[in-house]
Amino acid sequence: MAGFISHARLIIGALALMFVFAAAGPAAAQQPSSVNPTAQAVSEDQLLNALQNRGGTISGRVTIPDQQSATLIQPAGQDWRSFHERTLKWIGGISVIGMIVLLIAFYLFRGMVKIERGRSGRTVVRFNAFERFVHWMTAACFIILAISGLNITFGKSLLLPLMGPEAFTGWSQWLKYAHNYLSFPFTIGVVLICLIWIAGNIPNKTDVEWLKRGGGIVGEDHPPAYRFNAGQKMIYWIVVIGGAAVAITGYLLMFPFYGTGVAGMQLSSTIHAIVGVLFVAAMLGHIYIGTLGMEGAFEAMGTGTVDENWAKQHHRLWLEEEAARVGPNDSEAQARARAAATPAE
């Protein structure tokens, strides 16, 4: 009996050893003794053909829900990266720095536009509290959005060498949070600006005449205007259209791949960046006119009132409307109407 068990163990051991060798054979056959770098490799021609036949991308197969991760090669991404690393910096630098240089030169040449007749001591309400709140909320959000957006384009080149990697990383992270969250009140502000001022910003023939006469900025002429002149109407439509463009494209970037693919994301990023830097340049001009460029202009959004002589000089038709709106039986209103009817020139 003991001999039988011993022979059985020997037979089982031999079978197990044979099984191991049999299983290892195919695995060993799969591992070549030498590696041929050109064997079973994808040639450049095959890649180019695949790019042409599959809409400009090469994709693999994935088992995870995110099918975007299956994209292996997307040549348009190279163009997108080149645009952001080179072309956008030129567009942003020329538009923003160019605007600053232009405004400095204009100020040195023209100086501040003064109230020619001096201050009368009487004021007219130009913007109510709600209008000023909407303006300053939108403006404050825009300033932070502009700084954080410009940091993405120029921060690595300009600030990183000065701040160092650790400080620049923290700075950029907080700006990213600010950019994302302040986009919501900014968008609300743009919508409100569109609604509350659209009636006064429809272009008309008065605007054509205002532009022909230089708008009171070029030369000493002061053409009459209603509540908003042609220049202010331009700023209004830049804010409305430009604000809508950066808001829509920004939310597509903030919530990626909801309703768009990789190509749509790249297009949104490009539009967002171009409109953003041009938006910043335009607002620099707006800030200049409202502060250093024109005496008494800041008071309109600062206190909500403007001096009568300022209103008569820059918005005579609006002042006439305001005087008539108070009522013909009001002696003060009649005096203002007579003063408004007298040309400021």
Residue, then its C-alpha position, 0 to 999 in steps of 0.5 A: m500500500a505504501g508503495f502504491i501511494s509513493h508511485a501515485r505521488l510520483i505520477i502526480g508530480a510528473l503531470a504537474l511539472m508537465f503542465v507547468f512547462a506546457a503553460a509556459g511554452p505559449a507565453a515564452a513564444q510571445q516574448p521574442s528573443s530580440v526586439n525589432p523596433t520596426a516590427q508591428a509598429v505604426s508607420e508615419d504614413q499609417l498615422l497620416n492616413a488615419l488622421q485624414n480618414r477619421g476627421g483629424t484625430i486618432s482614437g483608441r478604445v476605452t472602457i471608462p464612461d469618459q469617451q473623450s479619453a480615447t483620443l490619442i492624437q488631435p493635431a488641432g490641439q497643437d494649433w490651439r496651444s501655439f495660439h495661446e503661447r504665441t499669437l494671443k500674447w501678441i494680440g493682448g500685448i498690442s491691444v492693451i499696451g497699445m491702448i495705454v500708450l495711446l491714452i497717455a499720448f492723447y492726454l499729453f496732447r489734449g489734456m482733461v476736457k474742462i467744464e468751459r463755463g465752470r461749475s454752476g453749483r446746481t446739479v442734475v440727477r443723472f443715475n439713480a442708486f440702482e443704476r450705480f449699484v449695477h455699474w459698480m458691481t459689474a465694474a468691480c467684477f470685471i477688474i478682477l476678471a481682467i486681472s485673473g484672465l491676463n494672469i493666465t496669458f502673461g503671468k508665467s512670463l512676467l510674474l513667475p520670475l519675480m514671485g517664484p514658483e510657490a507664491f505664483t502658484g498660490w496667487s494663480q490658484w486664488l485668481k482662478y477661484a475668483h475668475n470662476y465665481l465672480s463670473f456669475p455676478f458679472t453676467i448678471g450685471v451685463v444682463l441688467i445693464c442691457l435691460i435698464w439702458i437699452a432704450g437710451n442706447i439705440p443709435n440715431k442721426t444725432d449720433v452721426e452728427w456727434l461723431k462728425r464733430g469729434g464728440g467734444i473730445v477732438g477739438e473744442d466743439h461740443p455737439p449736443a447729445y441725449r442721455f448717452n452720446a455716440g461714444q457711450k453707446m459704443i461702450y454700451w454695445i461693447v459691454v453687452i456683446g462682448g460680455a455675452a461672448v465671454a460669458i457664454t464661452g466662459y461657461l462652456l469652459m467652466f462646465p466642459f463637454y456639456g453640449t460640445g466636444v474637444a473642437g468646441m472647447q478649443l473654439s470657445s477658449t480661443i474666442h474667450a481669450i481674444v474677446g477678453v483682451l480686446f474687452v480689457a483694451a476698450m474698458l481702459g478707454h472708458i476708464y480714462i474718459g470717466t476719470l482723467g479725460m473729462e472733468g465732472a464725468f466721474e461724478a455721474m457714477g460717483t454721486g449720481t449727479v452732475d453739474e448743470n454746466w457739465a450737462k449743458q456742455h456734453h448732453r444738452l438735449w438730455l438736459e432739455e428733456e429733464a427740464a421739461r419733464v419736471g413740469p412747465n409750472d415749476s419756475e426752476a424747471q423753466a430756468r433750467a430749460r432756458a439755460a439748456a436751450t442756450p448753446a454751450e458753444 
